[in-house]
Structures are given as C-alpha cells and as structure tokens.
C-alpha cells in the first residue's frame, strides 16, 4: 500500500491546483459543446411518419389508417350523450399489428393552436383500441373534445406507448379539416357516435361518421 | 474530537513547508474565528438570494364568488355552495348528503389534465362531518366526485381551453346539521420534473386562495337557489 504521509508523498500545491484546473476545464469544455450543439432533442425525437385521411401509414409496429373525421357538440358514447363546451372530434382508425400483438396506447389531436389534446384510455371520449393481433385489422375511434377554433388544420397523432415516444414511430395524420367543417358541426349537427373497438368485420353497425362530413 | 497537539504541530509544519500563506493563516486562527467567518459567509450567500428580505405576511388572498382564480393548471371561478340529500343518479353513501360547490373550470395550460389534477385543485377545510379523510399532510378534504352540469358525466380528462361548468361533490354525514358556511381552499401546482424519477407532472401543491362561502339547501323551486352562496368573511 502506498502512502502519502510525510513531505515526500505530498504533491506540491501548484500541481494540485493544476489538476483541479484541468478537471474544471474539461467540465467546462464538455458543457460548452453540449450547449452549443444540442443534439439530445434530435437523438430522442420520435420518427414522425406523415400521412393524411385515407392514406395508410406504415409504422414499426403496425399499419394505421385514419378515416373521415366527424364532429358535433354532442357525443353519443354507448347510449350516453356527452355535451362539450367546445366540439367533439371523432376519427375512425384502422390498425393492423405487425409481428406480434400490439396495443396502440397513445392518440392525441394537435390543434391548429399547437396544443395537444390527448385522448385518454377512459373517461369522456378517449381511445381504447384494445389489442390488435398481427395481420387482423382492428378498428377503433378516437374521440376528443377541443375548442372550436383549434379544429381547422388539426392533426391526429398515434403511437404505441402512452408517454414515451422517443426513438419510435409516431403517425402524424393531417385530418384535412376546414373552418367550414367547424361551422357545420357547431350549427346543430346531430350527435356524433363513438364506437367500441373491434376487429374489422365485427365492428358495431353504428356509424361513426356522424353527419357524414 | 479536538486535534491532538502532536497532529496539530505536524499539520502546521506541513502548511509551513507547502508555502501556502492562506493555509498558515487559517491554522493560526482560533476555531471561534473560523466559525464567525463561516457564519458571515453563509449570511452573505443567503442575502444574495433574498434570504434577508422581510418574511411574507401570513394569510391567503381571499377570493370572491364570480372572481377567477389562477391555480395551475386551472383557472377556477367559484359560484355557489349548496347542500342536497341526493342528486338524480348520484347518490351519496347511506346516511350521508352532498355538499355541492359549483364552479367554472378552465385548463389554462398547454396540456391535457387528469381527473386527479382537478381533484387536487380544490378542497374544504374546517367542516365537521365530511366523510372523506383529509388530503395527506393537510386538513383539507378533497371532493368525492366532479360532475359536469351539462350531462352529469365525470370530468376526465380536462382538455385545455374549454370552460367547463361543473359541481364538486363532498360527502357529508347527514346525522349532523349541514354547515352554515364552508371554507374553500384553491390549490395551485407547478409543472416540473420529479426530483426522483424522470416523470414530469404537476407538483408542489400550494394554497393560492381561500374563501368562506355561505351554504344553502338546494331546492327545485324556480330561482330559489339563485345566488345561493355569497362571499363570506373571505
């Protein structure tokens, strides 16, 4: 075992200060580099796959496709009518899992104001597609309420994980909504229907397209 | 434990040989001086961050009925507080009644809020006979249900930018007379990362306003409960 006791083992104080200075300089250099070239956001960003209504988009874990969105002040959810101070937006989604059973657990609408309106797994509206078996198309609705002035230009986002989208595919689907759609939906449109999820072909006969717009 | 004299001498010798004037001076000082110096340095640091500013006066801002209150992530406007034995489709437990506080709530943040966020944002204090236990570490009892007046659904999630008119329901022991007034606390939170986990959420509950509201019985007769609650001694 070495010893530093006594005058022979002690480093000169200039050497000690030099070591401390080198360590501080290394830390400062590292900080300056990460501050000047921020790459963390790009490294951790999801792989965004753009699409539009009626256009299938291929994700790592599933193929997904959004149908025609519908909207109204009221939502018919399993026989219960829910009234929104804004607008209910319902988007039918068709998904086919790839490789293994998948449960898409994240759906949100990014309004024209940039705000994310997340469809929870339960509560008013939401998105609860259940598990999709590989190769078996499954259909589910996304139902979200949002302010009327955020609807035109809104996009639907879909992903596998409810919270963590880092370094994984995320579908970004332009819903093609206009101000005319909003005015029609807020001007006495009948309630829009929110269907339970089911495998394609077994979906309840209720029409999710509301007023057909 | 005090430094033995032999060690102290060796320490002084090493400081002398190192040539450090600062080390020699420090070793020459009695311990009492070092303590005073440390205390002065500590005060200087705290002063730099406002530690010597006058302490805030105790007490909370009062809130009036109809006056919006910012309580992150929500803006709340209290309206009235009533008691009722039961509501259609929403019955309290056997032998209990509802204390109902109506309010308009808007999620003013940029993200969807949860039912738990909403529950944590408002509570009653000092009311005898509330069935729910107080929120942990406080004497504030949170609501049992939060229903939209428009359709009687539980408000969850709470989307940003929408003005929801809802009722906070508190279950109360009906064997006791209903309170003549209740004290409402509005609680704000801060959106930040957890210090333990990677989670980002609404933390740090802080009471931002308080109001004492008069209580009335809810009745169906037209207009009988209009203005049922008035601002008390908030």
Interface residues (C-beta under 8 A of the other chain):
Chain A: X7 X10 X12 X13 X80 X81 X82 X83 X84 X85 X86 X108 X113 X114 X115 X116 X117 X118 X120 X122 X123 X124 X144 X145 X146 X147 X150
Chain B: X14 X17 X18 X19 X20 X110 X111 X112 X114 X115 X148 X150 X151 X153 X154 X155 X156 X157 X159 X160 X161 X162 X163 X164 X165
